[in-house]
Amino acid sequence: MGMLTFRDIIEEFGIKRLAEAFGVAESHVRTMKARDSIPPLYWGFLTELDREDERPRLTFGDIRAIVPGASVASKEGATA
C-alpha cells in the first residue's frame, strides 16, 4: 500500500463512524475528507478504533507520518 492519507483513514472507517467517535456532525467529517485533514485534536480517537480487517489499530506514529513534524493533541481536550 502507498502512503496513508487522512482521506484514506476517513474512507476506511467511514464518515458516520468517525463522526460518532469524534462527537461531531457527519458534515464536519465530510469537510475533513475534502480537505484531506484531520485536526490533531481527534488523533487520539483514531488510535482507539478497531479496523474491519486483521490489521492493527492505527498508532500515533502512523498518523504523524502523514504530516511530518506535526504535534499530537490529547483527546481529553477534544470538544464538539
C-alpha positions in Angstrom: 0.0 0.0 0.0 1.2 3.5 -0.7 1.4 6.4 1.7 -1.5 6.7 4.0 -3.6 9.9 3.8 -6.3 11.4 6.1 -8.7 10.8 3.2 -7.7 7.1 3.3 -8.4 6.9 7.0 -11.8 8.5 6.6 -12.7 6.2 3.8 -11.6 3.2 5.8 -13.5 3.9 8.9 -16.5 5.7 7.3 -17.9 9.2 7.9 -20.7 8.0 10.2 -18.3 6.0 12.5 -15.8 8.8 12.7 -18.5 11.4 13.4 -19.7 9.3 16.3 -16.2 8.7 17.6 -15.2 12.4 17.3 -18.6 13.6 18.7 -19.1 15.9 15.6 -21.7 16.1 12.8 -21.1 14.0 9.7 -20.8 17.1 7.7 -17.7 18.0 9.7 -16.1 14.7 8.8 -17.0 15.3 5.2 -15.2 18.6 5.4 -12.2 16.9 6.9 -12.2 14.4 4.0 -12.5 17.2 1.4 -9.5 18.9 3.0 -7.6 15.6 3.4 -7.0 16.7 7.0 -8.0 15.5 10.5 -7.1 18.0 13.2 -4.6 16.6 15.8 -7.3 17.1 18.4 -9.0 14.0 17.1 -6.0 11.7 16.5 -6.3 10.0 19.9 -9.8 8.8 18.9 -8.3 7.2 15.8 -5.9 5.1 17.8 -8.8 3.6 19.7 -10.8 2.4 16.7 -10.6 -1.3 15.6 -10.2 -1.9 11.9 -12.5 -4.1 9.9 -9.7 -6.5 8.9 -6.9 -8.1 10.9 -4.6 -5.1 10.7 -3.5 -3.5 14.0 -5.1 -0.2 15.2 -3.6 3.0 13.9 -0.8 4.4 16.1 0.3 8.0 16.7 3.3 7.1 14.6 1.1 6.1 11.6 -0.8 9.4 11.9 2.3 11.6 12.4 3.8 10.1 9.3 1.0 11.7 7.3 2.1 15.1 8.4 5.8 15.1 9.4 6.6 17.4 12.2 3.0 17.5 13.4 2.4 17.6 17.2 -0.1 15.5 18.9 -3.0 16.9 21.0 -4.6 14.7 23.5 -8.3 13.6 23.1 -9.0 14.8 26.7 -9.1 18.4 25.2 -11.5 17.5 22.4 -14.8 19.2 22.4 -17.6 19.1 19.8 
